[in-house]
Amino acid sequence: MSTTASTTTPSNAPHFPPADVIQSLQKPILPSEWRCISMASPAKYTVSEALEKLEKCLPVGSRLKILLADTTRIEIAVYEPTLAQASAAAELYDQMRDVIRLAPGAPLISLGLRSIGTTTFGDRTTGPKKQPDSGFMPSTRVPGEWPTVVMEVGLSESRPELYQDVQRWFRISDGSVNQVKLVISVKLFETTPTLAKRMEVTFYERAAAPQCAQILPGTHTYTWTQAQPPSVPISIPVLHMYDLAPVWLPNPIVLSTAQLQYWMDMVFQALP
């Protein structure tokens, strides 16, 4: 279920948030609802200040996710966090973390990586902002380092909405020091007594054309059900994971059938 609220309040309006936005923020959220709210950015506040004011209007139990926020427009989503989404993001993060470690238990910092979790990505004041569900970011920016990788998990969002999120990630980080190079999009499908649990995972990389996204070469959308998952193991070429290819390239990152099945089991157990 998806609903949309918008406002045409001019950017120099004296009151922020506008009354209709406050009403939409405070309206109770249904379990499967993903409520999108769009408004003009206020001239009297920075982007960070505006987002802070919006978050203070939320009722207990609701979450705000930044779809896109800059000096002209703010687009957010209000939803009720689900265990399925959290599990999908956490388990994928764990799988990626484990296969790229130099040794079992080695800290990510030893690879020059750090977790970004759901931290707001973007300039602290005036620049565009967005929030992932999980991801990695290099601790420094030197040749051969890992790029910024973000993960987007959608339960109520449609495939087109998730793809729009992917394009936004590439667009807002264009020219950034921590430019997003890879977005892993996970689409969860709600379960019913008559439908099998399933999910789709798509790997998108930044395309050569500006503000475009393309499926990572050599991969496609992977779909899992409760049955044996097809199209595994997944092999992610290291060449597509580095900003600049180092002199020596290790073997591709491989997610095995056992790893993926474990991840699917954890996610499916969390679905409503």
Secondary structure, 3 states (H helix, E strand, C coil): CEEEEECCCCCCCCCCCCHHHHHHHHCCCCCCCEEEEEEECCCCCCHHHHHHHHHCCCCCCCEEEEEEECCCEEEEEEECCCHHHHHHHHHHHHHHHHHHCCCCCCCHHHHCEEECCCCCEECCCCCCEECCCEEEEECCCCCCCCCEEEEEEECCCCHHHHHHHHHHHHHHCCCCCCCEEEEEEEEECCCECCECCCEEEEEEEECCCCCCEEECCCCCCEEECCCCCCCCCEEECHHHCCCCCCCCCCCCEEECHHHHHHHHHHHHHHCC
